[in-house]
Amino acid sequence: MDQTQDPVAVLSDEECWEKLTQQQLGRIVTHVNAVMDIFPVNFVVDDHAIVFRTAPGSKLFELTVNDEVLFQVDDHTDTDAWSVVVRGRARVLDATDEVRAADALPLRPWVPTLKYHYVRIEPTALSGRAFVRSPEPDRYGIAEY
């Protein structure tokens, strides 16, 4: 790699959404008082929002106490990597028309459990980075010293 080339690139919002649509597994971070939790969830992108299913439990409870969340997705190969973070507000879908629309999404639980609660994350901010993976540069800038 050319050492003058920046190995980290900022992704545009459009590029972030493109990356998000290529994946099915992400992580949601919840925050209630002094407790932060992170949960893996399978998801879909729907009209520039994140939708996932969940069952009753700590994740669903925490989202109802504090709807401010972070959602993160990443991927990598031997030569490149990327990460996208969505900051937003999570809302449990409860209106009949919203649930019917969510039922029509290509979203099925990865494990055979009953997950009848849909959650939609409406973004308030989006950020992403792409990385070129290569050997670490020489610390001293010279091959021999």
C-alpha positions as CSV (number, residue, x, y, z in Angstrom):
1,M,0.0,0.0,0.0
2,D,1.2,3.5,-0.8
3,Q,2.0,5.0,2.6
4,T,0.6,8.4,1.6
5,Q,-2.8,6.8,1.0
6,D,-5.2,7.1,4.0
7,P,-6.2,3.6,5.0
8,V,-9.5,4.9,6.5
9,A,-12.2,6.5,4.4
10,V,-15.4,8.1,5.7
11,L,-18.5,6.6,4.1
12,S,-21.3,8.9,2.8
13,D,-24.9,8.3,4.1
14,E,-25.7,6.6,0.8
15,E,-22.7,4.3,1.1
16,C,-23.6,3.5,4.7
17,W,-27.2,2.4,3.7
18,E,-25.8,0.3,0.8
19,K,-23.5,-1.5,3.3
20,L,-26.3,-2.0,5.8
21,T,-28.5,-3.6,3.1
22,Q,-25.8,-6.2,2.4
23,Q,-25.9,-7.6,5.9
24,Q,-28.4,-9.4,8.1
25,L,-26.7,-9.4,11.5
26,G,-25.9,-6.3,13.6
27,R,-25.6,-5.3,17.3
28,I,-27.9,-3.0,19.2
29,V,-26.6,-1.1,22.2
30,T,-29.1,-0.1,24.9
31,H,-28.6,2.2,27.9
32,V,-30.7,2.3,31.0
33,N,-29.3,4.4,33.9
34,A,-25.7,3.1,34.5
35,V,-26.3,-0.2,32.6
36,M,-25.3,-0.6,29.0
37,D,-26.1,-3.8,27.1
38,I,-25.3,-5.0,23.6
39,F,-27.4,-7.6,21.8
40,P,-26.9,-9.3,18.4
41,V,-30.0,-9.1,16.2
42,N,-30.8,-10.1,12.7
43,F,-32.4,-7.2,10.8
44,V,-33.5,-5.7,7.6
45,V,-33.4,-2.2,6.2
46,D,-36.8,-0.7,5.5
47,D,-37.1,2.8,4.1
48,H,-33.9,4.1,5.8
49,A,-34.7,2.5,9.1
50,I,-33.6,-0.7,10.8
51,V,-36.2,-3.3,11.7
52,F,-35.7,-6.4,13.8
53,R,-37.8,-8.9,15.8
54,T,-37.5,-9.8,19.5
55,A,-39.2,-11.6,22.3
56,P,-40.1,-10.3,25.7
57,G,-37.0,-10.0,27.9
58,S,-34.3,-7.5,28.9
59,K,-33.8,-6.1,25.3
60,L,-37.4,-5.3,24.9
61,F,-37.7,-3.9,28.4
62,E,-34.6,-1.7,28.0
63,L,-35.9,-0.3,24.8
64,T,-39.2,0.8,26.5
65,V,-37.3,2.5,29.3
66,N,-34.9,4.4,27.1
67,D,-35.5,4.5,23.4
68,E,-32.1,6.0,22.5
69,V,-29.9,3.3,20.9
70,L,-26.8,2.6,18.9
71,F,-26.9,0.0,16.1
72,Q,-23.6,-1.2,14.6
73,V,-22.9,-3.5,11.6
74,D,-19.5,-4.4,10.2
75,D,-17.8,-6.8,7.8
76,H,-14.3,-7.6,6.6
77,T,-12.2,-9.6,4.2
78,D,-8.4,-10.1,4.2
79,T,-8.0,-6.8,2.3
80,D,-10.7,-4.5,3.5
81,A,-13.3,-3.8,6.2
82,W,-16.0,-1.5,7.0
83,S,-18.2,-0.4,10.0
84,V,-21.5,1.5,10.1
85,V,-23.0,3.0,13.3
86,V,-26.6,4.2,13.4
87,R,-27.6,6.4,16.3
88,G,-31.4,6.6,16.7
89,R,-34.6,5.9,18.6
90,A,-36.1,2.5,18.8
91,R,-39.9,2.0,18.8
92,V,-41.9,-1.2,19.3
93,L,-44.4,-1.4,16.4
94,D,-47.9,-1.9,17.8
95,A,-50.3,-0.4,15.3
96,T,-52.0,-3.1,13.2
97,D,-50.9,-1.6,9.9
98,E,-47.3,-1.3,11.1
99,V,-47.2,-4.9,12.2
100,R,-48.7,-6.1,8.9
101,A,-46.1,-4.1,7.0
102,A,-43.4,-5.6,9.2
103,D,-44.8,-9.1,8.7
104,A,-44.3,-8.6,4.9
105,L,-40.6,-7.8,5.3
106,P,-38.0,-10.6,4.6
107,L,-37.2,-10.9,8.3
108,R,-37.3,-14.3,10.0
109,P,-35.7,-15.3,13.4
110,W,-32.4,-17.0,13.0
111,V,-33.1,-19.3,15.9
112,P,-36.4,-21.2,16.3
113,T,-38.0,-19.0,18.9
114,L,-41.2,-16.9,19.1
115,K,-40.3,-13.3,18.4
116,Y,-43.5,-11.4,17.7
117,H,-42.4,-8.0,18.7
118,Y,-41.1,-5.8,15.9
119,V,-38.7,-2.9,16.7
120,R,-38.0,-0.1,14.3
121,I,-34.9,2.1,14.7
122,E,-35.4,5.6,13.2
123,P,-31.9,7.1,12.7
124,T,-30.9,10.5,14.1
125,A,-27.3,10.1,12.9
126,L,-25.4,7.8,10.7
127,S,-21.6,7.3,10.4
128,G,-19.4,4.8,8.6
129,R,-15.8,4.0,7.9
130,A,-14.1,1.8,5.3
131,F,-10.7,0.4,6.0
132,V,-7.9,-0.9,3.8
133,R,-6.3,-3.8,5.6
134,S,-2.5,-4.2,5.1
135,P,0.6,-4.7,7.2
136,E,1.4,-2.2,9.8
137,P,3.7,0.6,8.5
138,D,7.3,0.6,9.7
139,R,7.4,2.6,13.0
140,Y,10.5,4.5,12.1
141,G,9.8,5.0,8.4
142,I,13.0,3.2,7.4
143,A,13.5,-0.4,6.5
144,E,16.7,-0.8,8.6
145,Y,18.0,1.2,11.5
